[in-house]
Amino acid sequence: MSKLEIIVLNEEDARAAEASGADRLELVSAIHTGGLTPGYHVIEKVLKAVSIPVQIMIRLHSSSFRYSMDEVKVMADQVRTVKEIGGEGIVLGALTHEGKLDVNALKEIVQAADGQSITFHRAIDEALDPVVLCKEIHRSELAVERILTSGGRSTVSEGLETLKSMMEVEKAGGPLIMPGSGLTVDNIEEIHSELHAKEYHVGSGVRHQGRYDMAIDPEKVAAFKKVIMS
C-alpha cells in the first residue's frame, strides 16, 4: 500500500485534498515557477485546517537551486519560523554550481529544522548525476527522509530507469524515493507496475482539467489511490 502526497496552494485545497483521501500535503506558493515558500499566514491556516501531515516548501526564488550563504541563513530562519507556528515537515534542495550536493547549505537548514520531516525536492533532477547525488544524500546522514524526483527528466515516465537505480539506494537504507512530475490517472497504473514506489507525489494530475487554477477532483484522487493501494 503506497501513500499519496498532493500539492496544495491554500486552505481550500488542503481541506479538499484531505477529504479526497490524500495521505500528506505539500504546501507551496507560486506553483507555476516550481513552487516557493508560502506566506506564514497561509501556512498557519493550512496547518489548522487539516490533520494529515503537511510538508512546507522552503525555496526563496525560482532562478536556480544555488544559494548564497546569506540566502541559506534566510531559509534556515524560515524553517525555524515554520516550526514555531506548528510545522512538522519541510521540502528543500540545494546544489553547487557544479550540479553537486551543497552539503553546507543542507547542513545549516537541516539543523534549523530541529527534527522536522525533510524532503529533498526536484533540485536533484537538475544535478550532474541524480543517482550519485542520491547516494551522497544517503552518506551525508543528514536526516533526509525522502527524495522527490522524476529521475532527472521532465516527467516520471521519461525517468523510469534512473528512478529504478535511485530506488536501489533506498533499498540499501537510503532516503525513500518519491516519484513526482507528470503523474496522471492515465499513466499511474503503468508507472506503479514498474516502480512499486512507497509514495507518489501529484499536483495538476488530480485537478479538474489538469490545471492549478481549478479545484482538486476527488474522483481523480480516488483513482490514484485505487491503483497505488493495490
C-alpha angles and dihedrals in degrees: 000000000000128000127237123220116194128199113236131184103193148356094285092054091047094054092046093048093049092046090050093054107269113161095204139001133224109208117205142155127216092029093176089066091050096271134298136201110294122230114272092241089057091048091052093049093049094047090052093045099058140039098206121090119280123205111201122211115238107194127129102197143001098229094094144323092258118105137188117232089254089056091047090054090052090051091048089053090050090053092051091049091049089054091048092056093049105273117151102181140041137191119213146147138183132184135187121239087262091060095253131124113290095221095177093054092045092050094053095047094044090051089052089050089068098198101332117142108265129211120186104215136214093296080099089068089064093049123116088248118004094198093052090047090049089055090047091054089050093049093045091069088211097146096253103163100191143003121223108210147149092206096264094302135096093261139021091244090061095043101049098119094049090046090055089053091049090050088058086063088051090052089052090059100276128133119301112267112229113190115216140161126073096016114151138166087258098057106027094088093056093042093048091050088055100043110021087201118185092228137023130198121213136176125161089011090081097043129094109271088001090275130131092219088062128075127264111271111226091201091058092048089051090050091053092047093049091056100043095042092057 
